[in-house]
Amino acid sequence: MANLTLAWRKARKGKTRKKDVIEFERDLIKNLLALHHELKNKIYQPMSLTTFVLRDPKTRVISKSNFRDRVVHHALIEVIEPIFKKGFIYDSCANQIGKGTLFALKRFDHFKRKATKNNKRIVFCLKADIKHYFDEVDHNILLSIISRKISDKAIIWLINRIINANSEMKRERESNIRKGMPLGNYTSQFFANVYLNPFDYFVKHVLKTKHYIRYVDDFVIIHNSKEQLERWKEQINSFLKEKLKLELHPQKSRIIPLSRGVDFIGFRNFAHFKLLRKRNIKNIYRKINAFKKDKKEFRPLLESYQGWQAHARWANTYKLREKVKRKIIDVILEKL
């Protein structure tokens, strides 16, 4: 019960005004006790997901669990995360406290300097993407990986219940195989790292790559030999197909000179500098123009600018940031 109470506190953080949170908290003790009873007696059943489409710029179907289920997700991760986290490689950068896009960016800069010997030699980068990653995660393989670390049958039952609750059955040959994890779910973010952890170990300890970084299903390897990267790319694709039933995206996985710029973690990274992605610049100008056209409250525009500016400052963007700041000041003054 104590774990569920802690999970409720974590799940409600920043979401106290949401309808499903308010409804759950109207009779908080009763609802927590009901969840405890269902989990203890293995009769818990997740509710249907709410889905919506996000276009930024590519189309993604995002899934949202009911608050009641999010409490269960937090309770589960609270128990199993310490078991798995100590086994994650240092350069697995997503969905972990203390890591994220900025951490991955700093690691890229560090590896870039080491591989180029402080920009004294030419290097190449394998920039790769796993094709349809969240849709293709095989549940049997995921449960097999989890079972190597966890023997508690109640926990395995709950994980199985969560991952299978909203997945579709996909037929392969003559057998039904459950695949996929809903993009946006708290548990999916965690299991995404668990599923690819054997892959991380293969890249780091079997292939013995030195400059490898993964952020969810995107990863980079920096090396001075293009031929070596070609060999590694073939070995990586074979491992993904044979062990995890995944494959590299053929159009998004390629080897390019660092001098041409590597698109990774929201930036175009070069040997001596980095730039923002063009779509990132277009997004902030689109919000400025929407404010100018629709006469909206200026506070949301300022909040968007502050978030954009905090991201943009990690690239060589001083002149751009000053230009955007002047533009925002001008459009706000026009409204006064």
C-alpha positions as CSV (number, residue, x, y, z in Angstrom):
1,M,0.0,0.0,0.0
2,A,2.9,2.4,0.8
3,N,4.3,1.9,-2.7
4,L,0.9,2.7,-4.3
5,T,0.7,5.9,-2.2
6,L,4.2,6.9,-3.4
7,A,3.2,6.0,-6.9
8,W,0.1,8.2,-6.7
9,R,2.2,11.2,-5.5
10,K,4.6,10.7,-8.5
11,A,1.8,10.2,-11.0
12,R,0.0,13.4,-10.0
13,K,3.0,15.6,-10.2
14,G,2.3,18.5,-12.5
15,K,-1.2,17.1,-13.4
16,T,-3.3,18.0,-10.4
17,R,-5.9,19.9,-12.5
18,K,-6.5,17.1,-15.0
19,K,-10.0,15.6,-15.0
20,D,-9.0,12.0,-14.4
21,V,-6.7,13.0,-11.5
22,I,-9.4,15.1,-9.8
23,E,-11.9,12.2,-10.2
24,F,-9.5,9.7,-8.8
25,E,-8.7,11.9,-5.8
26,R,-12.4,12.5,-4.9
27,D,-12.3,9.2,-3.1
28,L,-8.5,8.6,-2.9
29,I,-8.3,6.1,-0.1
30,K,-11.0,3.9,-1.6
31,N,-9.4,4.0,-5.0
32,L,-6.0,3.1,-3.7
33,L,-7.4,0.3,-1.6
34,A,-9.3,-1.0,-4.7
35,L,-6.1,-1.0,-6.7
36,H,-4.2,-2.8,-3.9
37,H,-7.0,-5.5,-3.8
38,E,-6.9,-6.0,-7.6
39,L,-3.2,-6.3,-7.8
40,K,-2.9,-8.6,-4.8
41,N,-5.6,-10.9,-6.2
42,K,-4.4,-10.6,-9.8
43,I,-7.7,-9.3,-11.1
44,Y,-6.4,-5.9,-12.2
45,Q,-7.3,-4.9,-15.7
46,P,-6.0,-1.8,-17.4
47,M,-8.5,0.6,-19.0
48,S,-8.5,1.5,-22.7
49,L,-5.9,4.0,-23.9
50,T,-6.8,7.4,-25.1
51,T,-4.9,8.1,-28.4
52,F,-4.2,11.2,-30.4
53,V,-2.1,12.2,-33.4
54,L,0.9,14.4,-33.0
55,R,2.6,16.0,-36.1
56,D,6.0,17.5,-35.2
57,P,6.9,17.1,-38.1
58,K,6.3,13.4,-38.7
59,T,3.0,11.9,-37.7
60,R,3.0,9.9,-34.4
61,V,0.1,8.2,-32.6
62,I,0.5,9.0,-28.9
63,S,-1.3,6.9,-26.3
64,K,-2.4,8.1,-22.8
65,S,-3.3,5.8,-20.0
66,N,-6.0,6.7,-17.5
67,F,-4.7,8.2,-14.2
68,R,-5.6,5.0,-12.3
69,D,-3.4,2.9,-14.6
70,R,-0.6,5.5,-14.4
71,V,-0.5,5.0,-10.6
72,V,0.0,1.3,-11.2
73,H,2.8,2.0,-13.8
74,H,4.7,4.2,-11.4
75,A,4.3,1.6,-8.6
76,L,5.7,-1.1,-11.0
77,I,8.7,1.0,-12.2
78,E,9.5,2.0,-8.6
79,V,10.1,-1.7,-7.8
80,I,11.9,-2.8,-11.0
81,E,13.8,0.2,-12.1
82,P,16.7,-0.2,-9.5
83,I,17.1,-3.8,-10.6
84,F,17.6,-2.9,-14.3
85,K,19.1,0.6,-14.1
86,K,22.5,-0.6,-12.7
87,G,22.8,-2.8,-15.8
88,F,22.2,-0.1,-18.4
89,I,25.3,1.2,-20.1
90,Y,26.4,4.8,-19.3
91,D,25.6,6.0,-22.8
92,S,22.0,4.9,-22.9
93,C,20.7,8.4,-22.6
94,A,16.9,8.4,-22.7
95,N,14.2,8.1,-20.0
96,Q,16.5,8.1,-17.0
97,I,16.9,10.6,-14.2
98,G,20.0,12.7,-14.7
99,K,20.1,12.0,-18.4
100,G,18.2,13.1,-21.5
101,T,18.8,15.1,-24.7
102,L,21.4,17.5,-23.1
103,F,23.3,14.6,-21.6
104,A,23.4,12.8,-25.0
105,L,24.5,16.1,-26.7
106,K,27.4,16.5,-24.3
107,R,28.4,12.9,-24.8
108,F,28.4,13.4,-28.5
109,D,30.6,16.4,-28.2
110,H,33.0,14.4,-25.9
111,F,33.2,11.5,-28.3
112,K,33.6,13.9,-31.3
113,R,36.6,15.5,-29.7
114,K,38.2,12.1,-28.8
115,A,37.6,10.5,-32.2
116,T,38.9,13.6,-34.1
117,K,41.8,14.0,-31.7
118,N,40.6,17.6,-31.0
119,N,39.6,18.2,-34.6
120,K,42.9,17.0,-36.1
121,R,41.6,14.1,-38.2
122,I,38.6,13.3,-40.3
123,V,36.0,10.9,-38.8
124,F,32.7,9.4,-40.0
125,C,29.5,8.7,-38.2
126,L,27.0,5.9,-38.4
127,K,23.7,7.6,-37.7
128,A,21.0,5.0,-37.4
129,D,17.3,4.5,-36.6
130,I,15.5,1.3,-35.7
131,K,12.5,0.9,-38.0
132,H,9.1,1.2,-36.3
133,Y,10.7,0.4,-33.0
134,F,7.7,0.8,-30.6
135,D,5.4,-1.1,-33.0
136,E,7.8,-4.0,-33.4
137,V,8.8,-4.8,-29.8
138,D,8.1,-8.6,-29.4
139,H,6.4,-9.3,-26.1
140,N,7.8,-12.8,-25.7
141,I,11.4,-11.5,-26.2
142,L,10.7,-8.6,-23.8
143,L,9.4,-10.9,-21.1
144,S,12.3,-13.2,-21.6
145,I,14.8,-10.4,-21.0
146,I,12.9,-9.2,-17.9
147,S,12.7,-12.8,-16.5
148,R,16.5,-13.0,-16.5
149,K,16.4,-10.3,-13.7
150,I,13.0,-10.8,-12.1
151,S,11.7,-14.1,-10.7
152,D,8.7,-12.8,-8.8
153,K,5.7,-14.3,-10.5
154,A,3.3,-11.5,-9.4
155,I,5.5,-8.8,-11.0
156,I,5.8,-10.9,-14.2
157,W,2.0,-11.3,-14.3
158,L,1.5,-7.5,-13.9
159,I,4.1,-6.7,-16.7
160,N,2.4,-9.2,-18.9
161,R,-1.0,-7.6,-18.1
162,I,0.2,-4.1,-18.9
163,I,2.0,-4.8,-22.1
164,N,-0.7,-7.0,-23.6
165,A,-3.7,-4.9,-22.5
166,N,-3.8,-2.6,-25.5
167,S,-1.7,-4.4,-28.1
168,E,-3.0,-5.9,-31.3
169,M,-2.4,-9.5,-32.4
170,K,-0.1,-9.6,-35.4
171,R,0.0,-12.8,-37.4
172,E,3.4,-14.0,-38.6
173,R,3.2,-17.1,-40.7
174,E,1.1,-19.6,-38.7
175,S,1.5,-18.2,-35.2
176,N,0.0,-15.2,-33.4
177,I,2.7,-13.0,-31.9
178,R,2.0,-10.1,-29.7
179,K,4.0,-7.0,-30.6
180,G,4.1,-3.3,-29.9
181,M,4.2,-0.9,-27.0
182,P,2.0,2.3,-26.9
183,L,4.1,5.4,-27.6
184,G,3.8,7.8,-24.7
185,N,3.2,5.3,-21.9
186,Y,5.5,5.6,-18.8
187,T,6.1,1.8,-18.9
188,S,6.8,1.9,-22.6
189,Q,9.6,4.4,-22.1
190,F,11.2,2.2,-19.5
191,F,10.8,-1.1,-21.4
192,A,12.3,0.6,-24.5
193,N,15.6,0.7,-22.6
194,V,15.2,-2.8,-21.2
195,Y,14.5,-4.3,-24.6
196,L,17.6,-2.7,-26.2
197,N,20.0,-3.3,-23.3
198,P,21.3,-6.6,-24.9
199,F,21.8,-4.6,-28.1
200,D,23.8,-2.0,-26.2
201,Y,26.0,-4.7,-24.7
202,F,26.5,-6.2,-28.1
203,V,27.7,-2.9,-29.6
204,K,29.9,-2.0,-26.7
205,H,31.4,-5.3,-25.6
206,V,31.2,-7.6,-28.6
207,L,31.9,-5.1,-31.4
208,K,34.0,-3.1,-28.9
209,T,32.9,0.3,-30.2
210,K,34.3,3.2,-28.2
211,H,32.1,6.1,-29.3
212,Y,28.5,4.8,-29.2
213,I,25.5,6.7,-27.9
214,R,21.8,5.6,-28.0
215,Y,18.8,7.8,-27.4
216,V,15.7,5.5,-27.5
217,D,15.7,4.0,-31.0
218,D,18.3,6.5,-32.5
219,F,22.0,5.8,-32.1
220,V,25.3,7.0,-33.4
221,I,28.8,5.5,-33.6
222,I,31.8,7.7,-34.4
223,H,34.9,6.2,-36.0
224,N,37.8,7.3,-38.2
225,S,37.2,4.3,-40.6
226,K,34.2,4.3,-42.9
227,E,34.9,0.7,-43.9
228,Q,34.8,-0.3,-40.2
229,L,31.5,1.4,-39.7
230,E,30.1,-0.4,-42.8
231,R,31.1,-3.8,-41.2
232,W,29.6,-2.8,-37.9
233,K,26.4,-1.7,-39.6
234,E,25.9,-5.1,-41.2
235,Q,26.7,-6.9,-37.9
236,I,24.3,-4.6,-36.0
237,N,21.4,-5.3,-38.5
238,S,22.0,-9.0,-38.2
239,F,21.9,-8.9,-34.4
240,L,18.7,-6.9,-34.4
241,K,17.0,-9.3,-36.8
242,E,18.2,-12.5,-35.2
243,K,17.9,-11.6,-31.5
244,L,15.3,-8.9,-31.2
245,K,13.2,-9.2,-34.4
246,L,14.0,-5.6,-35.3
247,E,15.9,-4.0,-38.2
248,L,17.6,-0.7,-39.1
249,H,15.6,1.8,-41.1
250,P,17.1,1.6,-44.6
251,Q,16.6,5.3,-45.4
252,K,17.5,6.7,-41.9
253,S,20.6,4.6,-41.3
254,R,23.7,5.8,-43.1
255,I,27.4,6.7,-42.7
256,I,28.4,10.2,-43.3
257,P,31.5,12.4,-42.7
258,L,31.2,14.5,-39.5
259,S,32.2,17.5,-41.6
260,R,28.8,17.2,-43.4
261,G,26.9,17.4,-40.1
262,V,25.1,14.6,-38.2
263,D,21.4,15.1,-37.4
264,F,21.1,13.9,-33.8
265,I,19.1,15.0,-30.7
266,G,17.5,18.1,-32.3
267,F,20.8,19.5,-33.7
268,R,22.9,19.2,-36.8
269,N,26.3,18.4,-35.3
270,F,29.5,19.3,-37.2
271,A,33.2,18.9,-36.3
272,H,33.6,22.5,-35.0
273,F,30.1,23.7,-34.3
274,K,26.4,22.7,-34.2
275,L,23.2,24.2,-35.7
276,L,19.5,23.9,-34.9
277,R,17.3,21.8,-37.1
278,K,15.5,24.0,-39.6
279,R,12.1,22.7,-38.4
280,N,13.0,23.9,-34.9
281,I,13.5,27.5,-36.2
282,K,10.3,27.3,-38.2
283,N,8.3,26.2,-35.2
284,I,9.2,29.3,-33.1
285,Y,8.4,31.6,-36.0
286,R,5.1,29.8,-36.6
287,K,4.2,30.5,-33.0
288,I,5.2,34.2,-33.3
289,N,3.0,34.5,-36.4
290,A,0.1,32.8,-34.8
291,F,0.3,35.2,-31.9
292,K,0.5,38.2,-34.2
293,K,-2.5,37.0,-36.3
294,D,-4.9,35.7,-33.6
295,K,-4.3,38.3,-30.9
296,K,-3.7,35.6,-28.2
297,E,-2.5,36.2,-24.6
298,F,1.3,36.8,-24.8
299,R,2.2,34.6,-21.8
300,P,2.1,31.3,-23.7
301,L,4.3,32.8,-26.4
302,L,6.9,33.9,-23.8
303,E,6.8,30.4,-22.2
304,S,7.4,28.8,-25.7
305,Y,10.2,31.3,-26.3
306,Q,11.9,30.5,-23.0
307,G,11.8,26.8,-23.7
308,W,13.1,27.3,-27.3
309,Q,15.8,29.6,-26.1
310,A,17.0,27.2,-23.5
311,H,17.3,24.5,-26.2
312,A,18.8,26.8,-28.9
313,R,21.6,28.1,-26.7
314,W,23.4,24.8,-27.0
315,A,24.0,25.5,-30.7
316,N,25.9,28.3,-32.4
317,T,22.8,30.5,-32.5
318,Y,23.6,33.8,-30.8
319,K,22.6,36.0,-33.7
320,L,19.5,33.8,-34.3
321,R,18.4,34.0,-30.7
322,E,18.8,37.8,-30.7
323,K,16.8,38.1,-33.9
324,V,13.9,35.9,-32.5
325,K,14.0,37.9,-29.2
326,R,13.6,41.2,-31.1
327,K,10.8,39.8,-33.2
328,I,8.9,38.7,-30.1
329,I,9.4,42.1,-28.4
330,D,8.1,43.8,-31.5
331,V,4.9,41.7,-31.9
332,I,4.1,42.1,-28.2
333,L,4.6,45.9,-28.3
334,E,2.3,46.0,-31.3
335,K,-0.5,44.5,-29.1
336,L,-0.1,47.0,-26.2
